[in-house]
Amino acid sequence: MELIQESIKQTKIQMMGKRFKVKLEPSRYCQSNPIGITYLDNQDNIQKVVLSKISCNSWTCPSCNVKKALRVKYLIKNTVILNNLDYFLTLTLDPKKIPSDFLSIKGNDTHRYITKLFNNFIVDLKRKTNNSVEKLKYVWVLEFQKNGNAHLHILMNKYVDINLIRSIWTRIGGGHIMRVEEIKSLEGISNYVSEYIVKGLKHDLNKESYFKYFEKRYSISQSCIRPKTAEIVTSVKDIQEVTKKLYRIGIISMDKMLESVEYNGQLVLFERQ
């Protein structure tokens, strides 16, 4: 087990900063591709074999990525509803303000730039709104424009004046184009924002990913209450409908769809205490 963990650690070091692609086959350490590990039992002094079932849970795994996208989608959706995040904010970048370090010959790196700006932005925003009784809660999901530049979709639990937002965001290096609005339907906006996770996966499967290894696609503030359990689907019919939809938009293969049609049990994709 220690050898596997060390191998995973070394792989992470090698892949840091590189753009990833969805693999053709699952990792040898993925639970969808279990392997036998031989070890010496000190007590009996004989060799034994155990079957590794470590879930790689990676965006790049052709077996795990769809399940992970659905877990994240419904985690975001349930968090938005549970915390009543009914104010929608979009923050963009001004291409003229993006430092050359983030637009180098190595490729667009505005993901790193906008998340860096947001960390500064949220600290300043909290400082200027700390007289409020209610703590600021938020969820953000990252999306890329056709030119490759990143922008953020953010859901918050309370209204913040757009002029205050603009003054902070533009001062630290962000763009001036933004909007904030109150949402009429939490169910609708949670579906809309969380769907970017699935859309991003579709892009990863068909083209070179916008993301690099270990980059965040979303973030949930620590002040948010987390759902204990997010059940994606609870019946055979639901499983089949979700899988057919993913097949239609090109995220999963025909084999996976047919496998779902034959499935005859329950599927709970996310559970957290």
Secondary structure, DSSP 8 states (H G I E B T S, - for coil): -HHHHHHHHHHHHHHTT-B----SS--TTSTTS-EEEEEEETTTTEEEEEEE------TT-TTTHHHHHHHHHHHHHHHHHHTT--EEEEE---TTTS-GGGEETTEE-HHHHHHHHHHHHHHHHHHHTTTSSS---EEEEEEE-TTS-EEEEEEESS---HHHHHHHHHHHT--S-EEEEE-S-HHHHHHHHHHHHHHHHHHHHHS--S-BTT--SEEE-TTS---SEE-SB-SHHHHHHHHHHHHHTTSS-HHHHHHHHT--S-B--EE--
